[in-house]
């Protein structure tokens, strides 16, 4: 469980907006359709968590998000678009797939169940598989025995309380990225040269289009040059 217990009525429209913007793939699943690393959401309840998982994947370079069951519907009555800040260009790089037998799509993935269970590995010391398939349970339940039986490793996020489903996805993907950067396996992501948010959000995090970061000091505001290429954005901490 991820501690999610409040539903907002209009969120199905948000999911439809994401679908319209980037498309969603349904239908028969074939071996080899899966691209690891990937995220799989089992029987998610809230559309905004699916949308947030897609956004997390786009932030950290994960190319697929799978989800099973039909509690998140794809046929909203309205065709509203998300606000601009919810329509990053990176969405088009993430393929969203719906299918209950998503395990069958992967040839060489290592399924990792993100679940609070005895003997699960702590995220703090977890070594991420190169081709991981991160499997998350629903907001109001746990992964079934059948699903757990197909997972090779089991991971727990050490927190004081249950976390939100989408927050759990972000946490795991950031941890993967940070450790791989530390080990020299990939370069840190950076938004310094291609910030993809509208002006008011850039202002909120202290990024100006003139190429200067405004950092707050306890006693004064000071200006300093932008992060060098290849370094993470100082405003959001990525990388």
Secondary structure, 3 states (H helix, E strand, C coil): CCCCCCCCCCHHHHHHHHHHHHCEECCCCCCCCCCCCEEEECCCCCHHHHHHHHHHHHHCCCCEEEECCCCCCCCCCCCCCCCHHHCCHHHHHCEEEECCCHHHHCCCCEEEEECCCCCCEECCCCCCCCCEEEEECCCCCCCCHHHHHCCCEEEECCCCCCCCHHHHHHHHHHHHHHHHHHCCCCCCCCCCCCCCCCHHHHHHHCECCCCEEEEECCCCEEEEECCCCCCCCCCCCCC
